[in-house]
Amino acid sequence: MAQAQIPKKIIGNWIDDLSKEWQYGFFETFAIKDNDFWDYESVSTKNNVVQINLRKGSRRETLNISVLSDKNTISLSENNDKPKLLRLNNQICTLYPFVDNTPFKNAGFKPDTVTITGYLRNFDKYIASKDNEVEGPFSVSVHDFIRHSDVDNFVDLDSFGRFKIRFPVLSTQEMYISWGRLNIVGVVEPGEELFLFTDMKNYIMPGGLNDHEGKEFNSRPKQVLFMGENARLHSELACYNPSLNDFDRNQVASRNPSDLEFQSAVDSNYKARMQHLENHLNSKPTLSRRFKEYQLSLEKYNMAFELLQYRFRKLSKPDFTFDKDYLAFVDSILDFKNEVQPVWGSILTTVLADYLGYHSMVASAVKDVNTGKLVPRGISVREGEILKALLDDNFFKKGEVDIVQRYVIELSKLSSEGVKDSAKRREMEQAAHNFKTIRQRADVKAGISLIGYELMRSKSLEHEIKVIDKFIKDQSLKQLLTAKLFYQDLEKSRMPLSQANNDELNKRISNPSLQQYVLNRNKEYRALENKEFQYAESLQNTDHLEGSQDADSVFRQLIAPYKGKVIYLDFWGTWCVPCVKQMPFVAEVKKELSDKDVVFMYLANNSPDKTWKNMIKQMELTGKNIVHYNLAPELQAMIEKKFSVNSFPTYMLINKNGVLVARKAPRPEEREELVQAILQLEKQP
């Protein structure tokens, strides 16, 4: 069946003459209507009236179109309804004639799907241009508030440059569209359907531009059309260029300002940016309420972001706390005690994390006896607490209970009273001596480590929940932050929640979506805990090394079994986010070196045993040429000192003769460079 031919005079996008809304698009092989693509079933012309029969699945529509004298206006009747006037769109930005006071939806953190359909006209010409910037498929990113990271959603374009992508969102929130030079920041609501159109010819950069001209070209608004219930908001956002007057935090902080001086600098920058926004608002008086609310809140949160990020600079100073007037200024911006946040994004999530993180640090700080200033301490678990928990669990043998109880009593006295005389000191020393033999048993060491870590998890959760309860009053927001807290605990520990913490989660979070989000992850870690290692021999026992005092001797014993092989040494920790991000890249390196004499050796820093094992399972980091060591803290510290390891991850290379030849080896993500470095060493005798 021959393709129906559409007259050239009606090709293009047609806008309602009154509302300025985009309603139809007619192109060579398809039409755009009602947020979707339609096929031409038939096209005919009679008495200067073009009749188009459209087909979309089982639906049929008949359009009668008359082109008026100015050729940029048509009269269109749909299914014999009253005709309406439409104008050919030739404007980059649409100025809507009517005020729109529609508020943002408060979705209450109930997830739903967003659907975006789109047509990137002339995308093939953009790809063919010499100066294109295309990496991979079309992508839409949204921020996951609980994970505190962006989630990328991808879809391929068809041969015409069309796509349809669906992705979940938890609330009214920002989205980030990216393909080549097409970069759009928008705001989507749960359940929204949106159509996007742009002509990629407008994104082909002319030749001969200098750097400044190139940046100006990239930042210049391009024609982007939207169709859908929230099309106006997306159009207004796409046509606004925010102020380029960014705040230079490092430059201001380098002058060693006081808190109030830093606040003044941030406030001045905020006012300059606000003037830019106000000029835009004044020039377009009918901009929608949602556009204004979003941009005003974004500038406010950007200011709060700079003010709160300054706390990390303060950590190196004698007093890490903010001046009371500085903190009052931050509170006046945010007002988390009362405000329901309408639009979510990465900036707001970071601001909340920094705000609560600061107050958490203050709440756990201790006063320096000499200066009277607060000093960061963090949450800690005392030895007596751990032993008491083990006693409550009937962990110790019958003949050991009295010895452990006496030691716990003496520890309690030491904590509350201190050692004031020699007799009490002797009692303490005797109790410690009696417990020493019990402590040295492998099962007791493991029990102390495990219970200590579980107590730390519980105390940390309890502490952070108190901070949320104190500073956040909005119940929906409080539940979101609590869900995030429990989720982060799972990610940090790589262990399922204890029954007590599981009960606390169910008690505090009534929102089923938030609750299930965390419980699903908890279920995954419970399954991981019960999963067998693919190659258990990769985990090395180091009990025979305990008590060693010589770093050289310890390290020689670690590498001795692998003499004649190249060793890729990885200093890492389960707590180290950059370390974990590198691990998925190891698989490709291993695959490329599968027939070579190379060993991947991992030395874990400050990593609880169960967390360590679960992470190795999760990353599938076992095999005949992989070895893992989780040394006692003092042994690990000796090795790190020997090799001057002061940051994580750190990668090194050791040749076949056991000689360190590279203190800064390539990272796993630098695959080609790493493989070549190992192959060169592998060829050497």
C-alpha positions as CSV (number, residue, x, y, z in Angstrom):
1,M,0.0,0.0,0.0
2,A,1.4,3.4,-1.1
3,Q,2.2,5.9,1.6
4,A,-0.3,8.8,1.6
5,Q,1.3,12.0,0.5
6,I,0.8,15.0,2.8
7,P,0.8,18.4,1.1
8,K,4.0,20.4,1.8
9,K,1.9,23.5,2.7
10,I,0.7,21.9,5.9
11,I,3.9,20.3,7.0
12,G,5.0,21.6,10.4
13,N,3.7,22.2,13.9
14,W,0.4,24.0,14.4
15,I,-0.5,26.1,17.4
16,D,-3.9,27.1,18.7
17,D,-4.3,30.8,17.8
18,L,-5.9,31.7,21.2
19,S,-4.3,29.5,23.8
20,K,-0.9,29.2,22.0
21,E,-0.9,25.5,22.8
22,W,0.7,23.1,20.3
23,Q,-2.1,20.8,19.1
24,Y,-1.0,19.2,15.8
25,G,2.1,18.2,13.9
26,F,2.0,17.1,10.3
27,F,5.1,15.5,8.8
28,E,6.0,13.4,5.7
29,T,5.1,10.0,7.1
30,F,3.1,10.6,10.3
31,A,1.1,13.1,12.3
32,I,1.4,14.2,16.0
33,K,-1.8,14.6,18.0
34,D,-2.9,13.9,21.6
35,N,0.6,13.2,22.8
36,D,1.3,10.5,20.3
37,F,2.1,9.5,16.7
38,W,-0.7,8.8,14.1
39,D,-0.5,7.2,10.7
40,Y,-2.0,8.6,7.6
41,E,-4.6,6.2,6.4
42,S,-5.6,8.5,3.4
43,V,-4.9,12.1,2.3
44,S,-7.0,13.8,-0.4
45,T,-7.6,17.4,-1.6
46,K,-10.9,18.8,-2.9
47,N,-11.8,22.5,-3.4
48,N,-8.6,23.5,-1.6
49,V,-9.7,21.5,1.5
50,V,-7.2,18.8,2.6
51,Q,-8.9,15.8,4.2
52,I,-6.7,13.6,6.3
53,N,-7.9,10.3,7.8
54,L,-5.7,9.4,10.7
55,R,-5.2,5.9,12.2
56,K,-3.8,4.9,15.6
57,G,-4.5,1.3,16.4
58,S,-8.3,0.9,16.3
59,R,-8.9,4.6,16.5
60,R,-9.8,6.7,13.5
61,E,-9.9,10.5,13.1
62,T,-10.9,12.7,10.2
63,L,-9.4,16.2,9.7
64,N,-10.6,18.8,7.2
65,I,-8.0,21.5,6.7
66,S,-8.2,24.8,4.8
67,V,-5.0,26.9,4.3
68,L,-5.9,30.6,4.7
69,S,-4.5,33.4,2.6
70,D,-1.5,34.2,4.8
71,K,-0.4,30.5,4.4
72,N,0.7,30.4,8.0
73,T,-2.8,29.9,9.3
74,I,-5.1,27.0,8.8
75,S,-8.7,26.3,9.7
76,L,-9.0,22.7,11.0
77,S,-12.2,20.8,11.7
78,E,-11.9,17.4,13.5
79,N,-14.6,14.8,12.9
80,N,-16.9,17.6,11.5
81,D,-16.7,19.6,14.8
82,K,-16.5,23.4,14.8
83,P,-13.4,24.6,12.9
84,K,-10.6,26.3,14.9
85,L,-7.8,28.5,13.7
86,L,-4.2,27.2,14.1
87,R,-1.0,29.0,13.2
88,L,2.3,27.5,12.0
89,N,4.8,27.7,14.9
90,N,7.8,29.7,14.0
91,Q,8.7,31.1,17.4
92,I,11.5,29.7,19.6
93,C,9.6,30.6,22.8
94,T,5.9,30.8,23.3
95,L,4.5,33.7,25.3
96,Y,1.2,32.5,26.7
97,P,-1.5,35.2,26.8
98,F,-3.3,34.1,29.9
99,V,-2.3,33.8,33.6
100,D,-2.1,30.3,34.9
101,N,-2.4,29.8,38.7
102,T,-2.4,26.0,38.6
103,P,-0.4,24.7,41.7
104,F,1.9,21.8,41.7
105,K,0.4,18.5,42.7
106,N,1.4,17.3,46.2
107,A,1.7,13.6,45.3
108,G,2.6,12.6,48.9
109,F,5.4,10.3,47.8
110,K,3.2,7.9,45.9
111,P,5.0,6.5,42.9
112,D,3.5,6.5,39.4
113,T,4.8,6.3,35.8
114,V,5.8,9.3,33.6
115,T,5.5,8.7,29.8
116,I,7.5,10.9,27.4
117,T,7.0,10.5,23.7
118,G,9.2,12.4,21.3
119,Y,10.3,13.3,17.8
120,L,13.8,14.6,17.2
121,R,13.4,15.8,13.6
122,N,16.5,15.7,11.4
123,F,18.4,13.7,14.1
124,D,20.2,11.9,11.2
125,K,21.5,15.2,9.9
126,Y,22.7,16.0,13.4
127,I,24.6,12.7,13.7
128,A,26.1,13.1,10.2
129,S,27.4,16.6,11.1
130,K,31.2,16.8,11.7
131,D,30.8,18.4,15.1
132,N,28.0,16.3,16.7
133,E,28.0,15.3,20.3
134,V,26.1,12.0,20.6
135,E,26.9,9.4,23.2
136,G,24.6,6.5,23.4
137,P,20.8,6.4,23.4
138,F,18.3,9.1,24.4
139,S,18.3,9.5,28.2
140,V,16.0,10.9,30.9
141,S,17.4,11.1,34.5
142,V,15.4,11.6,37.6
143,H,16.7,11.8,41.2
144,D,16.0,9.0,43.6
145,F,15.5,10.7,47.0
146,I,16.0,7.6,49.1
147,R,19.2,6.4,47.3
148,H,20.3,10.1,46.9
149,S,21.5,9.4,43.4
150,D,20.3,10.0,39.8
151,V,18.6,7.2,38.0
152,D,19.2,7.1,34.2
153,N,16.5,5.8,31.9
154,F,17.4,5.0,28.3
155,V,15.6,4.5,25.0
156,D,16.8,4.1,21.4
157,L,15.5,6.4,18.6
158,D,13.8,4.7,15.7
159,S,14.8,5.5,12.1
160,F,12.7,8.7,12.1
161,G,14.2,10.0,15.4
162,R,11.1,9.0,17.4
163,F,11.0,7.4,20.9
164,K,8.7,6.6,23.8
165,I,10.1,6.2,27.3
166,R,8.4,5.4,30.6
167,F,10.0,5.7,34.0
168,P,8.7,5.8,37.6
169,V,8.8,8.9,39.9
170,L,8.0,9.2,43.5
171,S,6.8,12.8,43.6
172,T,6.6,16.0,41.6
173,Q,10.3,16.3,40.7
174,E,12.9,17.5,38.3
175,M,13.9,15.5,35.3
176,Y,17.0,15.9,33.1
177,I,16.8,15.1,29.4
178,S,20.0,14.6,27.4
179,W,20.9,13.6,23.9
180,G,23.8,15.2,22.1
181,R,23.5,19.0,22.6
182,L,19.8,18.7,23.6
183,N,19.8,19.2,27.3
184,I,16.5,20.1,29.1
185,V,15.7,20.4,32.8
186,G,12.0,19.9,33.4
187,V,9.5,19.1,36.2
188,V,7.3,16.1,36.0
189,E,4.4,14.9,38.1
190,P,3.5,11.2,38.8
191,G,1.2,9.9,36.0
192,E,2.1,12.7,33.5
193,E,2.1,12.1,29.8
194,L,4.2,14.5,27.7
195,F,5.2,14.9,24.0
196,L,8.5,16.6,23.1
197,F,9.5,17.9,19.7
198,T,12.7,19.6,18.5
199,D,14.5,20.0,15.2
200,M,18.1,18.8,15.7
201,K,19.3,21.0,12.8
202,N,19.1,23.9,15.2
203,Y,21.7,22.1,17.4
204,I,24.4,21.7,14.7
205,M,27.1,24.1,15.7
206,P,28.4,26.3,12.8
207,G,32.0,26.0,12.0
208,G,34.6,28.6,13.0
209,L,33.2,29.6,16.3
210,N,35.7,30.4,19.1
211,D,35.2,29.0,22.7
212,H,33.1,31.9,23.8
213,E,30.9,31.8,20.8
214,G,30.5,28.0,21.1
215,K,29.3,28.4,24.8
216,E,26.9,31.1,23.7
217,F,25.6,28.9,20.9
218,N,25.0,26.0,23.3
219,S,23.2,28.1,25.9
220,R,21.0,29.9,23.4
221,P,17.3,28.8,23.6
222,K,16.4,26.4,20.8
223,Q,12.8,25.7,19.6
224,V,11.4,22.9,21.8
225,L,7.7,22.2,21.7
226,F,5.7,20.3,24.3
227,M,2.3,18.7,24.2
228,G,0.4,17.5,27.2
229,E,-1.3,18.7,30.4
230,N,1.8,20.4,31.7
231,A,3.2,21.5,28.3
232,R,3.1,25.2,29.3
233,L,5.4,24.6,32.3
234,H,7.9,22.6,30.3
235,S,7.9,25.3,27.6
236,E,8.5,28.1,30.1
237,L,11.3,26.2,31.7
238,A,13.0,25.4,28.4
239,C,12.9,29.0,27.4
240,Y,14.6,30.4,30.6
241,N,18.3,30.8,30.8
242,P,19.3,30.9,34.5
243,S,21.8,33.4,35.7
244,L,25.4,32.5,34.9
245,N,26.6,34.3,38.0
246,D,27.6,31.2,39.9
247,F,29.0,31.4,43.5
248,D,32.7,30.6,43.8
249,R,32.7,29.0,47.3
250,N,36.4,28.1,47.2
251,Q,37.5,31.7,46.3
252,V,35.4,33.2,49.1
253,A,36.5,30.5,51.6
254,S,40.2,31.1,50.7
255,R,39.9,34.6,52.4
256,N,39.2,32.8,55.7
257,P,36.0,34.7,56.3
258,S,33.9,34.7,59.5
259,D,30.6,32.9,59.3
260,L,28.7,36.1,58.8
261,E,31.1,37.3,56.1
262,F,30.6,34.1,54.2
263,Q,26.9,34.5,54.7
264,S,27.0,38.0,53.3
265,A,28.9,36.8,50.2
266,V,26.4,34.0,49.5
267,D,23.5,36.5,50.1
268,S,25.0,39.0,47.6
269,N,25.3,36.3,45.0
270,Y,21.7,35.2,45.7
271,K,20.4,38.7,45.2
272,A,22.3,39.1,41.9
273,R,20.8,35.8,40.6
274,M,17.4,36.9,41.9
275,Q,17.6,40.2,40.0
276,H,18.2,38.2,36.8
277,L,15.1,36.1,37.5
278,E,13.0,39.1,38.4
279,N,14.0,40.7,35.1
280,H,12.8,37.7,33.3
281,L,9.5,37.6,35.3
282,N,8.9,41.3,34.6
283,S,9.5,40.9,30.9
284,K,6.9,38.0,30.8
285,P,4.1,39.0,33.2
286,T,1.9,36.0,32.3
287,L,4.5,33.3,33.3
288,S,2.7,30.5,35.2
289,R,2.5,30.2,39.0
290,R,4.4,26.9,38.8
291,F,7.3,28.4,36.8
292,K,7.6,31.1,39.4
293,E,7.4,28.8,42.4
294,Y,9.9,26.4,41.0
295,Q,12.5,29.0,40.0
296,L,12.2,30.9,43.3
297,S,12.5,27.8,45.3
298,L,15.5,26.6,43.2
299,E,17.4,29.8,43.8
300,K,16.5,29.6,47.6
301,Y,17.8,26.0,47.8
302,N,21.0,26.9,45.8
303,M,21.7,29.6,48.4
304,A,21.0,27.1,51.3
305,F,23.3,24.6,49.5
306,E,26.2,27.0,49.6
307,L,25.6,28.0,53.2
308,L,25.5,24.4,54.4
309,Q,28.3,23.1,52.3
310,Y,30.5,25.6,54.2
311,R,30.3,23.3,57.2
312,F,32.9,21.0,55.6
313,R,35.3,23.9,55.6
314,K,34.5,24.5,59.3
315,L,35.6,21.0,60.3
316,S,39.3,22.0,60.0
317,K,38.7,25.0,62.3
318,P,38.8,25.0,66.1
319,D,35.1,25.5,66.3
320,F,33.0,23.6,63.7
321,T,29.7,25.0,64.8
322,F,27.9,27.8,62.9
323,D,27.4,31.2,64.4
324,K,23.9,31.4,65.9
325,D,22.9,34.2,63.6
326,Y,24.3,32.3,60.6
327,L,22.2,29.3,61.6
328,A,19.1,31.4,62.1
329,F,19.6,32.7,58.6
330,V,19.7,29.2,57.2
331,D,16.6,28.3,59.2
332,S,14.8,31.3,57.8
333,I,15.5,30.1,54.3
334,L,14.4,26.5,54.7
335,D,11.7,26.4,57.3
336,F,11.6,22.6,57.3
337,K,9.5,22.6,60.4
338,N,6.4,23.8,58.5
339,E,6.9,23.7,54.7
340,V,5.8,20.9,52.4
341,Q,8.3,20.9,49.5
342,P,6.5,21.0,46.1
343,V,9.3,20.1,43.7
344,W,12.1,17.6,44.4
345,G,15.5,17.3,42.9
346,S,19.2,16.7,43.7
347,I,19.8,20.1,45.2
348,L,16.9,19.9,47.7
349,T,17.9,16.3,48.7
350,T,21.5,17.5,49.3
351,V,20.4,20.5,51.3
352,L,18.3,18.3,53.6
353,A,21.2,15.8,54.0
354,D,23.6,18.7,54.9
355,Y,21.1,20.4,57.2
356,L,20.4,17.2,59.2
357,G,24.0,16.1,59.0
358,Y,25.1,19.3,60.6
359,H,22.6,19.0,63.5
360,S,23.5,15.3,63.9
361,M,27.1,16.2,64.3
362,V,26.3,18.9,66.9
363,A,24.1,16.5,68.8
364,S,26.8,13.9,69.1
365,A,29.7,16.3,69.8
366,V,31.5,16.6,73.1
367,K,32.8,19.7,74.9
368,D,36.5,20.2,75.0
369,V,37.5,20.6,78.6
370,N,40.3,23.1,77.7
371,T,38.5,25.3,75.2
372,G,34.9,24.8,76.0
373,K,34.2,24.3,72.3
374,L,32.3,21.4,70.9
375,V,34.4,18.8,69.2
376,P,32.9,16.2,66.7
377,R,32.9,12.7,68.2
378,G,30.2,10.7,66.5
379,I,28.4,7.7,67.8
380,S,30.4,5.1,69.7
381,V,29.8,1.8,71.4
382,R,31.7,1.0,74.6
383,E,33.2,-2.4,75.4
384,G,31.0,-2.8,78.4
385,E,27.8,-2.4,76.2
386,I,29.0,-5.1,73.8
387,L,29.8,-7.6,76.6
388,K,26.5,-6.9,78.4
389,A,24.7,-7.7,75.1
390,L,26.6,-10.9,74.7
391,L,25.8,-11.8,78.3
392,D,22.1,-11.2,77.6
393,D,22.4,-13.5,74.6
394,N,23.9,-16.3,76.8
395,F,27.0,-16.2,74.6
396,F,29.6,-17.2,77.2
397,K,30.2,-20.6,78.7
398,K,28.9,-21.3,82.2
399,G,32.3,-20.9,83.9
400,E,33.0,-17.6,82.1
401,V,29.9,-15.6,83.0
402,D,31.1,-14.5,86.4
403,I,34.4,-13.4,85.0
404,V,32.8,-11.4,82.2
405,Q,30.2,-9.8,84.6
406,R,33.0,-8.7,87.0
407,Y,34.9,-7.1,84.1
408,V,31.7,-5.3,82.9
409,I,31.1,-4.0,86.4
410,E,34.7,-2.6,86.6
411,L,34.3,-1.0,83.2
412,S,31.2,0.7,84.4
413,K,32.9,2.0,87.5
414,L,35.8,3.3,85.3
415,S,33.4,5.1,83.0
416,S,31.3,6.8,85.8
417,E,33.9,7.3,88.5
418,G,37.4,6.9,87.0
419,V,40.2,5.2,88.9
420,K,40.8,7.2,92.0
421,D,43.0,5.0,94.1
422,S,45.5,2.1,93.8
423,A,43.1,-0.5,95.3
424,K,40.4,0.1,92.6
425,R,43.1,0.2,89.9
426,R,44.2,-3.3,91.0
427,E,40.6,-4.5,90.9
428,M,40.3,-3.2,87.4
429,E,43.6,-4.7,86.3
430,Q,42.7,-8.1,87.8
431,A,39.3,-8.2,86.1
432,A,40.9,-7.3,82.8
433,H,43.6,-10.0,83.3
434,N,41.0,-12.7,84.0
435,F,39.0,-11.7,80.9
436,K,42.1,-11.6,78.7
437,T,42.2,-15.4,78.0
438,I,38.5,-15.5,77.1
439,R,38.8,-12.5,74.8
440,Q,41.6,-14.2,72.8
441,R,39.3,-17.0,71.7
442,A,38.3,-16.8,68.0
443,D,34.6,-17.1,68.6
444,V,34.7,-14.4,71.3
445,K,36.5,-12.0,68.9
446,A,34.0,-12.7,66.2
447,G,31.1,-12.2,68.6
448,I,32.5,-8.9,69.9
449,S,33.0,-7.7,66.4
450,L,29.5,-8.7,65.2
451,I,27.6,-7.5,68.3
452,G,29.6,-4.3,68.4
453,Y,28.7,-3.5,64.8
454,E,25.0,-4.3,65.3
455,L,24.9,-2.0,68.4
456,M,26.6,0.7,66.4
457,R,24.0,0.3,63.7
458,S,21.1,0.5,66.2
459,K,22.6,3.5,68.1
460,S,23.3,5.4,64.9
461,L,19.8,4.8,63.6
462,E,18.3,5.9,66.9
463,H,20.5,9.0,67.0
464,E,19.6,10.1,63.4
465,I,15.9,9.4,64.0
466,K,15.9,11.8,67.0
467,V,17.5,14.5,64.8
468,I,14.8,14.0,62.1
469,D,12.0,14.2,64.8
470,K,13.5,17.4,66.2
471,F,13.9,19.4,63.1
472,I,11.3,18.0,60.6
473,K,7.6,18.4,61.4
474,D,6.0,17.6,58.1
475,Q,4.9,14.0,58.4
476,S,5.3,13.0,54.7
477,L,8.8,14.5,54.7
478,K,9.7,12.8,57.9
479,Q,8.7,9.4,56.6
480,L,10.7,9.9,53.4
481,L,13.8,10.9,55.4
482,T,13.3,7.9,57.8
483,A,13.0,5.5,54.8
484,K,16.2,7.0,53.4
485,L,17.9,6.5,56.7
486,F,17.0,2.8,56.9
487,Y,18.0,2.3,53.2
488,Q,21.4,3.9,53.7
489,D,21.9,1.7,56.7
490,L,21.3,-1.3,54.5
491,E,23.7,0.0,51.9
492,K,26.4,0.7,54.4
493,S,26.2,-2.5,56.3
494,R,25.3,-4.8,53.3
495,M,23.4,-6.8,56.0
496,P,19.6,-7.1,56.6
497,L,17.9,-5.2,59.3
498,S,17.7,-6.7,62.8
499,Q,14.2,-7.7,63.9
500,A,14.2,-4.7,66.3
501,N,15.1,-2.3,63.5
502,N,12.6,-4.0,61.1
503,D,9.9,-3.4,63.7
504,E,11.0,0.2,64.1
505,L,10.7,0.7,60.3
506,N,7.2,-0.6,60.2
507,K,6.2,1.6,63.2
508,R,7.6,4.8,61.8
509,I,6.7,4.5,58.1
510,S,3.0,4.1,57.2
511,N,3.4,5.2,53.5
512,P,3.3,1.7,51.8
513,S,5.5,2.8,48.9
514,L,8.3,4.1,51.1
515,Q,8.0,1.1,53.4
516,Q,8.1,-1.4,50.5
517,Y,11.1,0.4,48.9
518,V,13.2,-0.4,52.0
519,L,11.8,-3.8,52.7
520,N,12.5,-4.9,49.1
521,R,16.2,-4.0,49.6
522,N,16.2,-5.7,53.0
523,K,14.9,-8.9,51.3
524,E,17.7,-8.7,48.8
525,Y,20.3,-8.5,51.6
526,R,18.7,-11.3,53.5
527,A,19.0,-13.5,50.4
528,L,22.6,-12.4,49.9
529,E,23.5,-13.4,53.5
530,N,22.3,-16.9,52.8
531,K,24.0,-17.1,49.4
532,E,27.0,-19.4,49.0
533,F,30.3,-18.1,47.7
534,Q,31.0,-19.0,44.1
535,Y,34.6,-19.7,45.0
536,A,35.0,-19.7,48.8
537,E,38.8,-20.3,48.6
538,S,39.2,-16.6,47.6
539,L,38.7,-15.6,51.3
540,Q,41.9,-16.2,53.1
541,N,42.3,-17.1,56.8
542,T,44.7,-14.8,58.6
543,D,44.5,-16.1,62.2
544,H,48.1,-17.4,62.0
545,L,49.3,-13.8,61.5
546,E,47.8,-12.3,64.7
547,G,50.4,-11.0,67.1
548,S,52.9,-10.3,64.3
549,Q,54.8,-7.0,64.8
550,D,56.8,-6.8,61.6
551,A,55.0,-5.4,58.5
552,D,57.7,-6.7,56.1
553,S,57.3,-10.3,57.5
554,V,53.5,-10.1,57.3
555,F,53.4,-8.8,53.8
556,R,55.9,-11.5,52.7
557,Q,53.6,-14.2,54.0
558,L,50.6,-12.6,52.2
559,I,52.3,-12.7,48.8
560,A,54.5,-15.8,49.2
561,P,51.9,-18.2,47.7
562,Y,51.8,-16.1,44.5
563,K,55.4,-15.9,43.6
564,G,55.8,-16.0,39.9
565,K,52.6,-14.1,39.3
566,V,51.9,-10.4,38.9
567,I,49.8,-9.1,41.8
568,Y,47.3,-6.3,41.4
569,L,46.9,-4.9,45.0
570,D,43.7,-3.1,46.0
571,F,43.5,-1.3,49.3
572,W,39.8,-0.8,49.9
573,G,37.0,-0.8,52.5
574,T,33.4,-1.7,52.6
575,W,32.6,1.9,53.8
576,C,34.5,3.4,50.8
577,V,32.0,4.5,48.1
578,P,34.7,5.2,45.4
579,C,36.2,1.7,46.1
580,V,32.8,0.0,45.6
581,K,32.2,2.0,42.4
582,Q,35.4,0.6,40.9
583,M,34.6,-3.0,41.6
584,P,32.2,-3.7,38.6
585,F,35.0,-2.8,36.2
586,V,37.2,-5.6,37.5
587,A,35.2,-8.3,35.5
588,E,36.4,-7.0,32.1
589,V,40.0,-6.8,33.3
590,K,39.8,-10.4,34.6
591,K,38.3,-11.6,31.4
592,E,41.0,-10.0,29.3
593,L,43.7,-11.5,31.5
594,S,42.1,-14.9,32.1
595,D,45.0,-16.9,30.7
596,K,47.8,-14.8,32.3
597,D,49.7,-15.2,35.5
598,V,48.0,-12.5,37.5
599,V,46.4,-12.4,41.0
600,F,43.9,-9.7,42.2
601,M,44.6,-9.2,45.9
602,Y,42.3,-7.2,48.1
603,L,43.2,-5.8,51.5
604,A,40.1,-4.5,53.4
605,N,40.3,-1.6,55.8
606,N,38.0,-1.4,58.8
607,S,35.4,-3.7,57.3
608,P,33.1,-5.8,59.6
609,D,33.3,-9.5,58.7
610,K,29.7,-10.0,57.6
611,T,29.6,-6.8,55.6
612,W,32.9,-7.7,54.0
613,K,31.7,-11.2,53.0
614,N,28.3,-9.9,51.7
615,M,29.9,-7.2,49.6
616,I,32.3,-9.8,48.0
617,K,29.3,-12.0,47.2
618,Q,27.3,-9.0,45.8
619,M,30.2,-7.9,43.6
620,E,30.9,-11.5,42.6
621,L,34.6,-10.9,43.4
622,T,35.8,-14.5,43.8
623,G,37.7,-16.8,41.5
624,K,40.9,-18.8,41.2
625,N,43.0,-15.7,40.7
626,I,41.3,-13.5,43.4
627,V,42.3,-13.4,47.1
628,H,40.7,-11.4,49.9
629,Y,42.3,-10.5,53.2
630,N,40.4,-8.9,56.1
631,L,43.3,-8.5,58.5
632,A,43.1,-7.6,62.2
633,P,43.0,-3.7,62.4
634,E,46.6,-3.5,63.8
635,L,48.0,-5.7,61.0
636,Q,46.1,-3.8,58.3
637,A,47.5,-0.5,59.8
638,M,51.0,-1.9,59.7
639,I,50.7,-2.8,56.0
640,E,49.1,0.6,55.1
641,K,51.9,2.4,56.9
642,K,54.6,0.4,55.2
643,F,53.2,1.5,51.8
644,S,52.1,5.0,52.8
645,V,48.5,4.3,52.0
646,N,46.5,7.4,53.1
647,S,43.6,7.4,50.7
648,F,41.1,4.8,49.4
649,P,41.0,3.1,47.0
650,T,44.8,2.7,46.4
651,Y,46.0,0.4,43.7
652,M,49.6,-1.0,43.4
653,L,51.4,-3.5,41.2
654,I,53.9,-6.2,42.4
655,N,56.0,-8.1,39.9
656,K,56.6,-11.8,39.7
657,N,59.5,-11.6,42.2
658,G,57.4,-9.9,44.9
659,V,58.8,-6.4,44.3
660,L,56.5,-3.4,44.4
661,V,56.9,-1.6,41.1
662,A,54.0,0.8,41.0
663,R,52.5,2.6,44.0
664,K,49.9,4.3,41.8
665,A,48.6,1.7,39.4
666,P,45.7,2.4,37.0
667,R,42.2,2.0,38.4
668,P,40.0,-0.9,37.1
669,E,37.9,1.6,35.1
670,E,41.1,2.5,33.2
671,R,41.0,-1.0,31.7
672,E,43.3,-0.6,28.7
673,E,46.0,1.2,30.7
674,L,45.8,-1.4,33.5
675,V,45.8,-4.4,31.2
676,Q,48.9,-3.1,29.4
677,A,50.7,-2.4,32.7
678,I,50.0,-6.0,33.9
679,L,50.9,-7.6,30.5
680,Q,54.3,-5.8,30.5
681,L,55.1,-7.2,34.0
682,E,53.8,-10.6,33.0
683,K,56.3,-10.8,30.2
684,Q,59.2,-10.1,32.5
685,P,61.1,-13.0,34.0
